[in-house]
Structure formats: structure tokens, C-alpha cells
């Protein structure tokens, strides 16, 4: 898909591995939580919409893990934003 490749360079820059190293910070978790709260959704509600486990969503929001590109697309669709929103500062 062209859409995936368009954002692949951003994905590679922020998520070379699936786990976050100690001391690193990520904007993704903050934006995910902000969008979820703006939509007045609980983690459980977001989990039901995206079919992603509640504990995994918590790990993303707390910067303990980084999502794969497919998950970014899932979150973007569920929260009504474009994937590129997660990469803007």
C-alpha cells in the first residue's frame, strides 16, 4: 500500500524495535492518550473498537512499547485522525 510506505520512513525513525529503551521518550503515547481522552473513551472502549488488548494500549500510552505500523493505522482510524498526526510535534 502506498499509504504505508509514505509513513514508513517515520515509522523506522521512531520504532526500530518494539520496546522502548530506558531514558527514551516518545510523543506517540502522549498523543494517543490525549486523543482517547478528547473522544471521552476509556481504554476498554478503545480496546473494543480496535481489537487491541487494554494492557497493550496502556503500554503504548505509558511509552513502554511502540506500535507497529498496522496498529498506528488502527488507532488513527478509531480516533478519527491521519497516521501522520502521531508524528507531528
N, C-alpha and C positions, 0 to 999 in steps of 0.2 A: 504494500500500500504506500502510496506517495505520502500520505499524511504521517505515517510512522517514520519514514526516512527523513522527512522535513525536520522533525524534532529529535532525531536520533543523535545528532551532534550534541544537543543539550543533555540528553539522557546519559551519554557517555561521560560528559563532564561532571555530572553530579552523582552518578551511580555506577562506578566501575565494579563495585562489589555490592552485594545485597545488604551487608551490615555496615553500620556507621562506626568509624574508628573513634576512640576516646579523644575528646577535645575538638572534634569537628562539629560544625553547626550546619543546619540545613534550613532553608526558607520553606521548603515544601510542607513540613509538619505544621508550621505556624499558619500557613495559608489554608491547609486542609481543615484545621480546627476552626479558623475564622469563618470560612465558607459554611462549614457544617452548622456552626452556631448562628450565623446570619440567616440560614434557612430554617432555624429553630428545630433542628434534628438532633436526636440523641445518637450516640454511637451505634446503639442497637438498631435504630431506624435506618441509618446509613448502611449498616451491615445487611439488613433485609433487602434494600434496594440494589446494592452492589454485589451481593452474594459473597462478601469477604468477611471473614471472622472478626468479631468485635475486638478480640485481643490483638489481632494484626492491625486493625485501624488504630488502636491505642499506641502500638509500637511506632506506627508511621507518624502520628501526631506528636509523640514524645521523642522523635528522632533516634529511635533505637534501631530502626530498619528503614530501608529505602525501597520504594515500589519499582516493579518492572514497568516497562512502557505500556503494556496491556492494562495494568492496574491504573496507571495515570489516566488512560482514556476512559476507563470505567468511572473513576472519580469525577472526571471532567463532565462526563455525560450526566451523571447523577446530580451534580451540583450546578449544572447549567452554565459552565464556563468552557473556554477552549483550553486545550492542553498547555499552550504557551503561557497561560496565566500563571501557572505554577513556577515559571522560570523568570518572570519579571521581578525586578527588585523594587 
